[in-house]
Amino acid sequence: MSDRCDVLVVGGGIHGVGVAQAAAAAGHSVILVEQRALAAGTSSRSSKLIHGGLRYLERGSLGLVRECLRERTIMLSVAPELVRLEQFYLPLYADGRRYQWQLLTGLSLYALLTGFGPGSGFARLKPGAADLPDGLLQDGLRAIFRYQDARTDDRALTRAVMASAMELGARLLMPAELMSAQLGTDGVHARCRMAGNETEIHCKALVNAAGPWATTVMARVMPALPAMQVDLIQGTHLIFRDWRVQRNYYLENPRDGRGIFVLPWSDSTLVGTTETRFEGDPAAVRPKPAERRYLLSVVRHYFPDTAPRDLSAATGFAGLRVLPSGSGHAFHRSRETLLETDRRRNPRVLSIFGGKLTAWRATAEKVLARIAGSLPERSPLADTSRLRLDPVDESWPGD
Ligand SMILES: Cc1cc2nc3c(=O)[nH]c(=O)nc-3n(C[C@H](O)[C@H](O)[C@H](O)COP(=O)(O)OP(=O)(O)OC[C@H]3O[C@@H](n4cnc5c(N)ncnc54)[C@H](O)[C@@H]3O)c2cc1C
């Protein structure tokens, strides 16, 4: 069997479905191949925040924060059933690593970068004045900062974007694994395995959106592309089924200063995340016992009377961040998305490394701009910043 398209997308995570939607909206023929299920990788294992990333301000990543906040505003408008604005509480303690003025400056900048749009309001509250019913630690509490960010269900968002792409004409092959890709003068000849059979797909441009598998996919391209040096950093979340907080908290681990979110999630509490270097098959990533103990110690510290005493009722999941290789601690490394192409002009292969769930639409636009020279002229069908995204139910044929 053989097929043709303008854009072949490898990977049905948020980046892959975003590129499929953007390319289909630009009028291109699109095929997306996903080896397992939509959002089977990192895109169902995130902290599920559609946020600017308050802590990225400390590193001076203003461009990233501005872009994410702009996307947050767009998502609130086009996906009101999938993305909602919520209050977050950030307590400041006497022995904390940050000063009040730093948090006030950061939150003011956050509001400024939102363009004082939806979700830009924040407040500094006196400890007794905040309505926090979850038993938050009071010893040494100096102030509580209340600000706003958005939350989503990452898997549901990914499925909704794919449904939108399919409405625009994109096709989904699943389960289908890209096995090899031969670069030619007129594009790429890809071979995919689907239900035990090989399918050939000829495309003008191949977008490698395979997340933690992106280097594996790159290695399947012939002639060989220069290898990309990346680290996989595991992030674990715990779900405490016997405990449900009523507010969203952004806490600082007293031991190492890392930011930890404690969030209500259905009838449970979601706590994350860790950052541990990972090696091996990305499909094998699982929460490690040390990570589970680390997260338990944070909730025991901040909610001494209410948090579970042990991990007996805790489940969890782990995902992999793709970060440029480096020796520094992962927490301090850039979260900018890297786009690598086989050649500068008219690229035939583009690989996406890293990135944010929040910025998926902006990333997809950048991808389209980079491969535009390789694609035929088409008449655009839609503007993705205005396309409504609705949840799709479990019986949706895309799965
Ligand atoms: C712990 C953690 C927390 C995070 N929290 C947030 C957050 O709160 N907010 C935020 O904005 N961002 C967050 N991020 C970042 C965000 O989740 C990721 O950037 C995003 O989900 C990556 O999506 P992706 O499409 O690149 O990769 P993935 O979601 O991993 O998708 C890759 C897909 O490619 C498929 N695939 C691989 N190889 C092949 C092949 N050969 N053929 C076919 N298919 C293939 C896989 O099956 C997989 O489905 C977080 C990341 C982590 C790790």
The ligand as a Tripos MOL2 file, in Angstrom:
@<TRIPOS>MOLECULE
LIG
   53    58     1     0     0
SMALL
NO_CHARGES

@<TRIPOS>ATOM
      1 C1          6.5700   15.8810   34.2400 C.3       1 LIG1
      2 C2          6.2010   16.8940   33.2140 C.ar      1 LIG1
      3 C3          5.3020   17.9020   33.5310 C.ar      1 LIG1
      4 C4          4.9660   18.8590   32.5770 C.ar      1 LIG1
      5 N1          4.0440   19.7960   32.8950 N.ar      1 LIG1
      6 C5          3.6960   20.7360   31.9820 C.ar      1 LIG1
      7 C6          2.6880   21.6810   32.2870 C.ar      1 LIG1
      8 O1          2.0470   21.6450   33.3460 O.2       1 LIG1
      9 N2          2.4100   22.6270   31.3570 N.ar      1 LIG1
     10 C7          3.0720   22.6960   30.1730 C.ar      1 LIG1
     11 O2          2.8140   23.6210   29.4150 O.2       1 LIG1
     12 N3          3.9980   21.7590   29.8190 N.ar      1 LIG1
     13 C8          4.3060   20.7780   30.6910 C.ar      1 LIG1
     14 N4          5.2200   19.8140   30.3620 N.ar      1 LIG1
     15 C9          5.7370   19.7600   28.9930 C.3       1 LIG1
     16 C10         4.7470   19.0510   28.0370 C.3       1 LIG1
     17 O3          4.0370   18.0580   28.7000 O.3       1 LIG1
     18 C11         5.4980   18.4490   26.8640 C.3       1 LIG1
     19 O4          6.2990   19.4380   26.2550 O.3       1 LIG1
     20 C12         4.5660   17.8850   25.7860 C.3       1 LIG1
     21 O5          3.5790   17.0510   26.3220 O.3       1 LIG1
     22 C13         5.4030   17.1270   24.7740 C.3       1 LIG1
     23 O6          4.5540   16.6510   23.7750 O.3       1 LIG1
     24 P1          5.1170   15.9230   22.4900 P.3       1 LIG1
     25 O7          4.0000   15.8540   21.5120 O.co2     1 LIG1
     26 O8          6.3870   16.5740   22.0400 O.co2     1 LIG1
     27 O9          5.5730   14.4670   22.9810 O.3       1 LIG1
     28 P2          4.6840   13.2120   23.4410 P.3       1 LIG1
     29 O10         3.4390   13.6170   24.1180 O.co2     1 LIG1
     30 O11         5.5940   12.3100   24.1910 O.co2     1 LIG1
     31 O12         4.2540   12.5180   22.0600 O.3       1 LIG1
     32 C14         5.1470   11.7870   21.2650 C.3       1 LIG1
     33 C15         4.3370   10.6850   20.5730 C.3       1 LIG1
     34 O13         5.1230   10.1280   19.5400 O.3       1 LIG1
     35 C16         4.7740    8.7550   19.4200 C.3       1 LIG1
     36 N5          5.8530    8.0930   18.6720 N.ar      1 LIG1
     37 C17         7.1440    7.9480   19.0650 C.ar      1 LIG1
     38 N6          7.8610    7.3040   18.1160 N.ar      1 LIG1
     39 C18         7.0010    7.0320   17.0930 C.ar      1 LIG1
     40 C19         7.1460    6.3730   15.8240 C.ar      1 LIG1
     41 N7          8.3260    5.8650   15.4050 N.pl3     1 LIG1
     42 N8          6.0550    6.2680   15.0230 N.ar      1 LIG1
     43 C20         4.8450    6.7680   15.4230 C.ar      1 LIG1
     44 N9          4.6620    7.3860   16.6210 N.ar      1 LIG1
     45 C21         5.7340    7.5380   17.4340 C.ar      1 LIG1
     46 C22         4.6340    8.3280   20.8710 C.3       1 LIG1
     47 O14         3.8670    7.1370   21.0090 O.3       1 LIG1
     48 C23         3.9720    9.5480   21.5150 C.3       1 LIG1
     49 O15         2.5490    9.4150   21.5580 O.3       1 LIG1
     50 C24         5.5570   18.8240   31.2830 C.ar      1 LIG1
     51 C25         6.4530   17.7970   30.9590 C.ar      1 LIG1
     52 C26         6.7660   16.8240   31.9070 C.ar      1 LIG1
     53 C27         7.6850   15.7170   31.5580 C.3       1 LIG1
@<TRIPOS>BOND
     1     1     2 1
     2     2     3 ar
     3     2    52 ar
     4     3     4 ar
     5     4     5 ar
     6     4    50 ar
     7     5     6 ar
     8     6     7 ar
     9     6    13 1
    10     7     8 2
    11     7     9 ar
    12     9    10 ar
    13    10    11 2
    14    10    12 ar
    15    12    13 ar
    16    13    14 ar
    17    14    15 1
    18    14    50 ar
    19    15    16 1
    20    16    17 1
    21    16    18 1
    22    18    19 1
    23    18    20 1
    24    20    21 1
    25    20    22 1
    26    22    23 1
    27    23    24 1
    28    24    25 2
    29    24    26 1
    30    24    27 1
    31    27    28 1
    32    28    29 2
    33    28    30 1
    34    28    31 1
    35    31    32 1
    36    32    33 1
    37    33    34 1
    38    33    48 1
    39    34    35 1
    40    35    36 1
    41    35    46 1
    42    36    37 ar
    43    36    45 ar
    44    37    38 ar
    45    38    39 ar
    46    39    40 ar
    47    39    45 ar
    48    40    41 1
    49    40    42 ar
    50    42    43 ar
    51    43    44 ar
    52    44    45 ar
    53    46    47 1
    54    46    48 1
    55    48    49 1
    56    50    51 ar
    57    51    52 ar
    58    52    53 1
@<TRIPOS>SUBSTRUCTURE
     1 LIG1         1 GROUP 0 **** ****
